[in-house]
Amino acid sequence: MESARRWLGDTPVTDPVDRRNAPFVQVLLLFFCVFVPLNKSLYLWAVLSGRWHGRSMLAFDVATDLLMCVAAGVAVWMIRRGHFRRAVSLFLGTVLAAMVAIYAVIDVKNVAVEVFPLMVLALGGLVLGRRALWSIAALQVLGYAICLASNLLGFVPEKQPALVATGIIISTTGAYLLIAIIVDRTVAALREALAESIAKTNRLEREMAERERAQQQLVHAQKMEAVGRIASGVAHDFDNVLNVVLGYAMRRERLADRGAGALVGALEGVETAARRALAISRKLLNFSRQDSLRPEVFDVAALLRDIEPMLRQLFPAEVRLELQADAAGLPVRADRGQFELMLLNIAANARDAMPAGGRFAVRARRAAGAPAMELVLADDGSGMPAEVRERVFEPFYTTKPAGTGTGLGLAVVYDLVHAAGGQITVESAPGQGTAFLIRLPLAEDAAAESAMDLAGGHA
């Protein structure tokens, strides 16, 4: 049963509504191909055995049924190749043509018991829309008019009285027109609801895209704020590098007297200092660049070692910085630049909480009993009361004086952690410092490779 359902749904139909209707329409057409021949076989047996009187139009009846079955089979073939609406139009057009032809030669009293008009109306309206619905209704009315004219002119074997024939046709036409109106309103309501749903979906997608752009701009603003915080430290590093270069330059005459070897050594020293300055500037430029999210697998322990110089520039000399990470490796999947921004934001808050100096400790370790990494960032600053701790991750919430804080730093941290599939909690009390616990899932493939490497190292 499941394989049949998959086969029916595996059609190259592009329109989503038509693709949903395709399995049902195929089942209907296949049922038609089986039911009509079976029903006609029973009818032929009854007529040919003398149990039913209907030999006069037998050949015409069989021919029209055969034509409709062929159309149903061709329609299934067309749907399997993605031509859904053409297939339905072909089938309905063939059935309508057969109905109009049959109405010209059957007794008017048989019109009222025909079920094909109902099927054609419903299928055309629900699948092809309102225009097809009313086109079908108009053709059916034309068929009823032809049937009435044939009865009144005596072209049928059993002619009905004019008044009776007219009454049957009028009542049948009115009933089917009423059904057409009901189907029309139902189809209109469904398509209006679908249009509203599509419009809401598109609006939601636009809002999500706008929110993502705003989030990227906010992250970039936070990066620039962090760059401003460490600018003085970077300037100090560049000052040291330039002093080294200047020292070599001021000794050029003395070095020249010592020969080419001394000059080469001096130039090597200048090159080393220049490379150190280049590394500092590249690190700063890469960090401040405005890029879209680029999740990648990286080792948190290695990242802490890379970002340590920037963290040291963030704190004054009175603050002691401690970094500790498991040697086994802590691979996670996240945006590396945003992860660095997260650390700098928390470190900046810790610096502001320790104006007289203190200790800021960063510890990264594997979580016990779970494939996750835990990152603890703790300071021994002033701490936070309970009412502040409960709102610390709210956007624009800050306890800093006006002009010294935006209230967005920890809100960005919260979003970044959750975007990476992690969790963040905070423990703090007045006078007892603050500790943030970040828990992120380990990257499975990288974690497995790290575990194998570690096992190989112990073997």
Buried (B, 14 or more C-beta within 10 A) or exposed (E): EEEEEEEBEEBEBEEEEBBEBBBEBBEBBBEBBEEBBEEBEEBBEEBEEEEEEEEEBBEBBBEBBBBBBEBBBBBBEBBBEBBBBEBBBBBBBBBBBBBBBBBBBBBBEBBEEBEBBEBBBBBBBBBBBBEBBBBBBEBBBEBBBBBBBBBBEEEBEEBBEEEEBBEBBEEBBEEBBEBBEEBBEEBBEEBEEEEEEEEEEEEEEEEEEEEEEEBBEBBBBBBEBBBEBBEEBBEEBBEEBEEBBEEBEEEEEEBEEEEEEBBEEBEEBBEEBBEBBEEBEEBBEEBBEEEEBEBEBBBBBEBBEEBEBBBBBBBEEEBEBEBEBBEBBBBBBBBBBBBBBBBBBBBBBBBBBBEEEBBBBBBBBBEEEEEBBBBBBBBBBBBBEEEBBEBBBEBEBBEEEEEEBBBBBBBBBBBBBEBBBBEBEBBBEEEEBBBBBBBBBBBEEBBEBBEEEEEEEEE
